[in-house]
């Protein structure tokens, strides 16, 4: 979370942060962002409210130090929301191949430069359609093939 704050602090865009905050970090986090006018913590959201928010957002940011395959990124892409991700998100190929977002290193200078690329991208009206195509191409499940493969095992 500290890296995301560092990247977005003093930038000409707003960042809304959603989700739980570790209790050991909560006071530090809230005290730090209350001094930053473009970063706002909104709390936890779930279910329909989460999907409506993702679908209406200009972009999703996940600058994580370590991720498997983050479900929120798949949700965002399927809803047409471009993503700004760290290389550690394990979604590089999907994002790069279909130009559905921007991937950055966890280096502050590089991430600030990549943020500018991302901000330019989300103003492109086609990015939403590219996101939906990515999900359709990469993450479609052919139930018959899966069942057939399972039966062979």
N, C-alpha and C positions, 0 to 999 in steps of 0.2 A: 504494500500500500504506500509505503514511503517513497518508492521510486515513481509511482504514478503522480503523486503530489509534486515531486521535484520536476517532472516533465511538464506538467500543466501549469505550474505556478508562473505567474506573470505572462502567460500566453493570452492571445486575443481570442479566446473561446471559453465557453463554460463547460465544466465537467460536473456531472451529477454522479455520486457514488451511492450504490445500493448494495445491500447485503449485510450480514452480521459482521461485527467488529469484535475481535478477540478482547475479552475483558481485561487482560493484562496490558493491552495497547490502547484501549478506548479513550482514556483521559488524555493521553499524549496526542492521539489522533485528533480528537475534537478540539483541543486547545490549539493545535497547529493549523487546522483548516479554518478556524473562525477568524483568523487574521488574513485569509486569502479570499479576495472577493469573487473569484471566478470558479471556486471549488465548493460544492455543497454536498453534505451527507444527507441522504433522504431516508435511510433506514432499510428495513427488510421488506420485500414484497414477494408475493407468491402467486401461483396459478394464473388465472385469467388476467389479473392486474399486471403481472410480470410480462406476459406475452403482448398485451396491449402496449405497454411501455416500450418494449424492444421494437415492436413493429412501427411505432411512431417516432422512434429515435433516429437521429441522423447517423449515428455510429455507435459501435460497442468497443470498449477499451478493455483489454486484458493483458496487462504487462506483468506476467507472472514469472517467478524464478523457476517454477517447475509445474508442469501440467501433464496429464495423460492425454486424453482426448476430451477437451472441455465441452460439456453438453451445451452450455450457454452460447458457445460459438456456433454450433450446429443450429440451435434455435434461432439465433440472429440471422444466419445466412438463409435459412428456410423462410424467414419473414421478410427478407430483402434488405437487411441492415448490414452495411459494410463493417469490417472489423479492423481495429488497430491492435496488433498482437506482438508479443515478444517471441523470439525464436524458440523459447522454451515451451511454447504452447503446443508444439507438435502438429500444427495445422499449416505449416509453411506452403507445402505443395498446393493445397486446395486454394489458399488465398492468392498465391502468386500466379498459378496457371490460369485462373479465371479473372484475375484483377479485381478481386472482391474486398480488397483491403490493403493494408500495409504491414509488413513485418519489420521489427526493429531489434537491434541488439540491446542488451541491458547496459548501455553506455549513455550517460546523460546527454552529451553533445549529439551523438548519432540519433538518439530517440527524439530530441527536440527538432532535428532536421526532418526526420521521418514523420513527425507529427504534422509538419507543414505540408508534406506530400499527402497525408491522409486528409487534412482539412480541404485541400484542393480536390481530392477525389470525391468526398461526400457532397460536394456541390455539383457533381456530374450526375445528371438525371438517370443515366444508364446503369449506375452502380447497383441499384436495387434489383434490376432484372438479372444482372450478372450473378448476384448472390443467389437468387432462386435457381438459376441454371446450374450453379455449382452443386447445390444440394441434390438436385435431380440427377445429375451425372454421377457424382461420386458416392452418394449415400442411398441410392435406390436398392431395395431389397427384392430380389426375384425369389419369391417363396418356393416355387417349383424347383429351382436349382438347389436351393438350400435343403429342401426336403430330400431331393434325390441324392445329394452328397451325403447327407446324414444316414440315409438308408444303406449306402455303400459301406459305411464304416461299421 
